[in-house]
Amino acid sequence: METTDKYTIRKQNELVILEEIIKSGPLSRAELAKICGLNKATVSEIVKTLIDRKLVTETGIGTSTQAGGRRPIILQFIAKAGISISIDVGYNYIAFMLTYLDGSIIQEHYQENIKIDRHNVCNSILDIYRLCKEQAPPTEYGIIGIAIAIHGVTLDNEIIFTPYYDLNKLNLVEIIEKETGIPVLIENEANLSAIAELAYHSHFSNLVSISIHSGIGAGIILDKELHYGKNGYAGEIGHTILFPGGKACPCGNRGCLEQYYSEKAILERFSLLNWEGHQSSFHQIAQAVEQNNEETIKLLKETAKYISIAINNVNNTYNPDVIFLNSELIRTIPSLLETIKEELTCFMIDDIEVTSSSLGNRAILIGATYLNIQHFLGIKSLYFSKEQIYNN
């Protein structure tokens, strides 16, 4: 038992040191000992292990202190030790991102106007894996994992419920792991957006990311931890009932929020108003607004009203530090965000920041990248910077 305890403590210390090097590096051994509250011998022993594992390297000599003495050797995380594959599986698109272990992007691709279902989803993912494997630069650990975003409810690496494509109960993890021999993680897309926001805004302990896509979901971070609820349904705000007895929803209820004000629903309603039911786009909606199309402006004002109700309910339930909105419609028509804010009249939300995500349509994939790297390294938290993402 004593040996096990010593091993557990040492492993915990190793993860603490690795996390600190990633967060604050480059650092010296003396700085690590001071920050982590460990003695210098322990730090030196752990650093040697991390160097041997080719996760940390000595990058040069630092400056000595005012008291003089030997100049310290500086340590840095080896971001290019491995590669992460992240895949966002929408009901009508699929996107992927290939990154190093600091989140810096090697390659990304977005393919839209395709129908995803249980018959083609595995092959679509495997095609991406093969492409990434072929194009990935050589690294010490190679591809460390595949993280997959699902637009539906997930729990414990299983798909529970997908309202807009038939992936319910599909054993995606087992199938992809068997074909690739690589660890696979799956997670709800709104949760991944929330994780991405936390990676860039680590000063927040409590945040909510509301994703408005084919459905409407909220990723909820409380005390820097993702909140799932008992069965993974926490944050499924798109299934709150606005209009009792209204439109039927795949969840079994009628009159759910996302049947009226998800991006999918807005595009369908706009098409009926202006395009006789033909497929439309957010840019066409933006053009209609610029042309002062009364019906389109009315639709967006109505959308702002009911999205603000959802935001108000989220705030009154969780009272986070900040609420991020992840929506292509809002990014295309920024004035919609201001209209939503105007509808937030309750004093209880006055000091809560409500803002559009600065991560754009990358948020889901960045969150998946975070999850993948965190799982591979075994650390509690990761810290990304926009410089890492955009200046690779």
N, C-alpha and C positions, 0 to 999 in steps of 0.2 A: 504493500500500500504506500509506503514512504517513497519508494522508487517511482511509482505512478504519479504521486503528488509532485515530486520534483520535476518529472518530465512535463507534467501539465503546466506547472508554473513557468518552466523554461520556455515551453511553446508559446504561452501567453505573452511572455516578455519578448520573444522573437517577433511576434505579430505586432506588438506595440512599437517596437523599434522600426520595423519595416514600414508600418503606417506613418510614423513620424518622418522617416526619410522621404517618403513619397509626398507628404504634406508640406514639409518645411525645408527639404534639402535644396542644395547641398549642405551637409552638416559634418562636423568633426565628431569623433568618438566622445570627446569631453562634453560637447554640446548635447549629444544624445543622452549621456549619463545624467546631466543636469535636468533636461526637459522631462525625461522618463522616470526620474527618481531611482535610478539603478546605479550600482557601483561600477567603476571603470572596467574592472576585470570581467564582470558579467557582460557588459556591453561589447568589449573586445572579442570575447568568445562567440557571442551571437553574430557580430558583424563578420567574423571569419566564416561562419556557417553560411551567411547570406552571400558572401563573396564566392564561396565554393559552389553555391547553388546558381551562381551567375545571375543573381537578381540585383546585386549591389556591386559597385565598382569604386575604386579609389581614383579620383579625377585630378588630383593635384595637391599642392601645398597651400594652406591658408596663412593668414597673418598671425603673428604671435600677439599675446596680450601685452598690456602696458607694463606688466611685471617682467616681461621678457620670457626666456625659456625657449624650448624647442617649438618650431612652427607645426601646427596640427596638419594631419592628412585629411583631406576632404572626401566625403562619401556621397555617392549619388545613386539613385535608383536607375536600373537599366531598363528603360521603357521599351526598348526594342528586343527584349528577351522573348517575347511571344506575341501572338496575333489573335484578336477576337473577331468573330463573325456575329453580327447582329442582323436579324431579319424581322421586318414588320409585315405581317400578313393581314392585309385589309380584305374586305369582301370583294372589292373591284380593283385592287392593285397589290403589288408586292414590291418591297424596297429592301435594300441591304446596305450595310456599312462594314467595311473592313478597317480595323484600327490596330495600333500598337497598344501597349499596356498603360499608357498615359492618356488614352482616348484620342490621340492624334490620328487623323483620317488618312488612310492609304488609298482607299477607293470607296465610292458610293454610287448607287444606281437606283432609279425609281422607274418602275414600269406600271403604267396605268391602263385602264380600259380592258382589264382581263377579269374573268369570273373565276373566283377561287371557291372550290368545294372540296369535300372529303375525297373525291376521286382523283384530283390533280394536285392537292396541296403538298403531299410528300415528295412527288417528283419535282415540283417547283422548287422546294427547299433544297433537295439534293442537287438540282442543276446549279443553284447558287453556290452550294458548298464546293462542287467540282470546279466551278469558275474561280472561286476564291483560292482554292488549293493550288490551282494552276498559276495564278497571278501573284500569290503572296510571296514577298521576299523571304529568304532563308533567315530563320531565327533559332535561338537555342531550344525553345520549347515548341516551336511550330504553332499550329492552331490550338488554342487552349480551351475552346468551347464554342458552342453555338447557342445564342440566346434568341428566343423567338417571341415576338409580341403578338398576342391574340386579342381580337376585338370581341371580347366576351368575358365571362367569369372564369377565372382559374383559381385553383387552390392546390398547394402542395405538389406543384409541377404536373397538374392534371387539368384538362379542359372540362369545365362543368357545364357551361351554357353559352352558346353563341347564337344570338338572335337573327343575324343576317347572313350567315353561311352555316352549312350543316356539318360543323366539326364537333358537335356534342359527343363527349365520351370517346373521341378518337384518341388512341394511344400513340400520340405523335412522338413523344419522347422516346419510347421503346423502339419505334420503327426507325427514327433517324439515328439514334445511337447505334443500333444494330448495323446499319448501312455504313456509318462513318467511323465507328469506334471512338467517337469524341463525345464528351459530356454535353448534354443538351438541357437547357433551362427554358421554361415557358412562363410567361407572366402577362397579366392584363395590361393593355396599352396605356390606360389612364394611370395606373400605378407606375409604369415605367416613365411616363412624363413627369410624375411627381418626384421620382428618384433622380431624374436628370436635373430638375430644378434644385434639389437638395445638393447635388454635386457641385453646382455653381454658386449656390447661396447658402453655404454652410453656417452662416451667422444666424439663420432662421432655425428654430427648433420645431416649429409647428407651421405647416403650410398645406395648402390644398391646390392641386392642379386639376382644373375642369377641362376635360377633352370633349370637344364638340365635333364629332365626325359622323360615321354612320349611325352611331348612337350618342348618348351623352353620359359620361362617367366622370367620377371624381377620384383621383388618387389622393389619399389622405396620409400625411406624415405627422405623427404626434410624438413629441420628444425624440425626434430624429429617427423614429421607427415607422415602417409602413403598417397601416392599420387595415386588417382584413375583415374583422368580424368573425363570427363563428364558422360560417360556411363560404367565406370569400365574397359575400354580397355587399359588404360595406362600400359605400361610394357609388352604388348603382342609382344615381339620382335621376337618370333618364326614365326610370320606371316608377317615379313618384306620379301620382294621378292628379292631373290638372282638370280634366273634364270627365266626371263620372258618367259611364255609359257611352263614352266617345269611341274613337277608332280602336279596333282590336290591335293588341300588341302581342308579339311572340311570347312574352313572359306569362301570358294568361290573363292579364288585366285589360281594361279598356280605358282609353283617354290618357295614356302615359305621355309625359313631357316630350320624349324623343320621337313620338309619332307625329308631332307637329313642328318641333323646332330643332331637331338635329340637322346637320348639313344635308344629309340625304333627303330629309323631308322638305327642307327649304328649296332645294334644287327641283324637287318634284312639283312643289306648289308654284314656283316661279315658271316652270315649263308650261304648266296648265294655264297660267295667266297670260304668258307672252309668246309661247312657242308652240301652242296647240299640242302640248304633250311631248314634243321632241326633246331630246337630251339638251341640257343647257349647262353653263359653266358659271363660276363665280365672277369671272371677268365680264360676262354678259349681264350679270346682276349689277355689277359696278357701273357698267355703261348705262344701264337703265336708270340708275340713281342719278348719274350725271345729266341725263336727259330729262330729269324731273318726272319720271314715270310714276304717276300717282299710286297705282296698285302696288308697284315694287316698294316704294317708300313706305306705304301702309304696312306691307308684309314685314319689312325690317323693323319698323317701330313696334309692331306686335311681337316680333321675335325678341327685341330688346326688353320689352316689358316682362315676358315670361322667363327669359334667361335671368333677369335680375331677381325674379322671385326665387329661382333655384339658388342663386348666389346668396341671397338673404337667408334662405333656409340652411345652407351649408354653414354660413357664419354663425347663425344662432345655435347650431348643433355643435360645432367644433371650435369656433372663435379662434381661427389661426392668425399667425402674424401677417400672412399675405395669401392672396388667392390669385393664381395664374390662370389665364384663359388660353387654351391651345386650340386654335380654330383657323383654318385657311380662309374662311369667310371673313373673319375679323381682320386677318392680315391683308386681305384684298380690299376691304372697305374699313379703314381705321376709324372712320366717324361712327361706326356701329358701337365701338367700345365706349365712346363718349356718351352715346345715347343710353347704353346700358347703365353707365355710372349715374346719369341723370335720374334714372328710375330707382336708384338705391337711396331712398329717402329716410330709412330708419336710422336713428341716432346711434344704434348699437354697431353700425358698420362704418361710422365716420372716420375712425382712426385705423381702419384696416385697408391696406393697399390692395387694390384690384387692378391688375395689369395684364396686358397681352404677353405671352411668353416670348422672350428674346431669342429662344432657341429655334423658333420656327418649326418647319415640318421635320427637323432633325431630332426633336425632343424625344420621341419614342425610341429611336435607334440609339441615341446617346444614353438613355436610361437602360436599355438592354446591354449596351457596352459596359456600363458601370456594373450591372449585375453579374455579367460574365467574368470581368476582371476580379471583382470582389470575391466571387466564388472560387476562382483559381488561386488567388493569393491567400484566402482565408482570413482577410482582415475585416474589421468592422465597418470602416468608412473609407471612402475615396474622395479625392479632391481634384476636380478638373478645372482648367482655366480656358477662357476663350482663345488665348494664344496657342494653347496646345491643340485645340480643335482646328483652328483656322490657319495656323502657321506651321504646318508640318513640313 
